[in-house]
Amino acid sequence: AAAVGARRVTLAPVPAAAPGSRVLSFVLRNSGGRLTASWADGEPMAPQRGFTRQWQDRRVVKLKTHLKAPGTAATVYLAYDADGARGEQWQRSPMAYRQSGCQANGATLMKSQFQKAVRRRLPDVAAKAFRELLTFPKSGGLFVALRRLLIVSCEDSAPLDGINSVLVWFFAAQGYAPTEADVAFILGAAAAVADCPRGPTKKDIPGFDWKKKEAGEKKEYLAELPLADVSRGSRRALDLLFAVASGGIDKWDGDLLLAAASWFTAHEYAPAAHFAPRPQASLGRLRPEECILAAVDGEVGAYGKKRAPIFDVMEQVDPAMKRVKFDGEGGLQKWMGITRQFVRARQSYTPKDDHPEWTRVADEAARRLIAAAVVSNPPW
C-alpha cells in the first residue's frame, strides 16, 4: 500500500520481458472520432468489442530518467484501434513560405511564430503557424512539428491532460500515416496549448535552471512499481520519458522533458483546456500581416551563422544601426533578448521599451524577412 502511494513510474522488469527490460503497450483509440491513448504492461490486448486494429508497430528504446542515466531497455508496442472507418489520409498543404533560399527560412520562422503565439496566448495564430510548419517536407513536417509542440507545452504552457498522451503517440509512431482527422486533432491541440492559462510548467519544477541546462536537483531513477499502481500524473511522466526515448529530443530540450517527467511523478496536474479539433480547411493560412513581428528575433535563421539575419536587415533599414554596440549591456543583441525572443508572459506582452527607435527598425526588418520568405505564388 505504501508503494502505491509513492506514485512513481514503473521501469521494473515484467515476466514477459528479457532480464532488465520492459515490455509495454501504448494504444491509441478512436471512439466516434474521439482520440485517447493509454499505457499497459505487456503486449497489447486484442481490440475491445466493436473496435478493429488498424495499425500496429513496435519501438525498441532505452528509457532514461535523465540524459546521463543508464537506459532501461524497453519494447513498446504501438497500436491504433478504431470503431469505424480509418478516414481520409492527410495530404500535405502546398508551402506558403520558402523552406530555404531566403535569410529567414520558413521552418525557423514558423517555429518561432508558434512559440511566441503560445507565450502570448493567441490560439488562432498558434494553430496557423503550426499548420505552416507541417508544410515543409525537409525542415518541418509532422515529426519536427510535434517535437516542437511537446517542448513548448512544458517550456511555455502545460502538457494538457489526455491530449499530451495522444501527441506523444503520434510523435513515436513514425511509421504511421496520419489521417486528416488525426491532423485536425493535432492542430486543435496546438491551439489548446496556446489557450491554456496555466504554466509555464518549467517554473513549477524545483531546481530546474534553463541557463545552466540542468534537469533539476534530483536525478535518481524513478521507483520501480507496477504500471497499474501509478497515478495519472505518473502516466503523463511515462509519456515524456517515451517521447525523449523516441529520438530527436536532446540537450536542453531533453533535460526539460525529463525534469518535467520527474516532477509529474509526485504531482497531479490537469490544467483547464479549451480543446476542439481544427481541420486544416477551417484554419486558412498564416498571412504575413498576421505574423507576430517580435517572433522574428535573434534566433530565427541564426543557426550556423555569426549572427541572426534580422540584425543585417536592421542595418539595411537604418544604417545608423551599424554604429550601435552589438553585444553586451546596452547592445542590440542584449536588447533583442530582453524585449523580443525571451518573452515568457502568458499574457499580452507590452515591454518597457527604452529604445523605441530600435523597436521600429526591428519591426520593419521583421516585415521584410517575412515578405522575403513568402513563395512566389502564395496559396492565398
Phi, psi and omega in degrees: 000320179297324180294321180298320182292343182291336178052073178232157179282141177279131166233014185281152177294156172238161185304328183282351184264158172295157181306130178078012182235175180232147170238122183228154172241141182228103190249130174260126180244135176247105181247103181062028181093353179267126183260132173222150179233142183215151179258153172204157174287148175081184178289156183295142175288165175299151180304150177297160180301133182093352180249153173237148178274114185262346179197145176207144177204180175218151176239131173258115188226175172239115180277127179237146176267346166204163193297333181262004180279149171299144182273148172265117181299136181215137170255117182249118177272125179255132180221149178236114179248139181220153179260013179207192179295154185295323180098170184289134180291142181295137176246129179295131178288154175296149182291136172262340180234147184292139176286328178203182177087008174222168186297317177251096183295154188300325184294310179293327178297314183285328173301316181291320177300315180298313183295319178294324178295323176295315181297328182262004178058056177242084187297324181294315178295320180300313181295320180292316178297322179295320178297319179297323179297329179291341187280347185271114185290336183254306186266359178230235179088176187295317182297313180295317181294317179295321177301315178297320181295317180296319181290314181297327178302320180276324186282324190231352180216235179206143173295123189275138184300126180084315183288318184298323180298319179295319179298319179296321178300312179297322180295319183280330184276068189287347176267359182274135177265111186288157175266170175300323179294322177300313182291327174299320175299313183296318178294323175296324177294320178300319178292320181294322177298320178292325184280342184299127181282347183274152173113179004281148182302323186300335179286342180273351186268109181299133174086352180281123183236105183292334180291319182270358178058042178257147182267029178102175184284330184252130180231023181283167177293150173285149186296152182264102180228152175302142185299328181295342184265353186275161181281171177297326177299321180291328175296323175294324176298318179297325174306312185289322176300318181290324178300314180294320181292339183284350173106157175084356180239113182217184178052227187296321180299317178295318177303317181298312182294323179288323175296319177296321178300315179298319180295320183291341179294340183241007183223133169280141188207102181226075181293150178294144180214137174263100186245137170206139176303146180234095177301147182305317184297333181280344185274320192077184182255154179280110181273157182306322182289345177270348184293148175278115185299321182291351176282348172265096192230205185283005178247337184291117177074011186273343188295130181079006179240160181293326177203166185292146179303331185299329181291322177295320180290326176300322178291330175290322179293316182218103181304340179297339179296337179295337182266357179275135177303135187277307187248169177084179180302133180079002182266166183298317183294318177298316179298318181300317180294317184290318189264342187232291193284337182259028177294123181235003182290140175269047181201173178302134188257119176232085186291151170289116188251110178276355181225072182301329179293322177297321179298316179300315182292317180296321179295319178293321176298320178297317178302317181293320180293319178296315180298322180291337181276345182288137179293163185295328177235079184297149185291354176265000000 
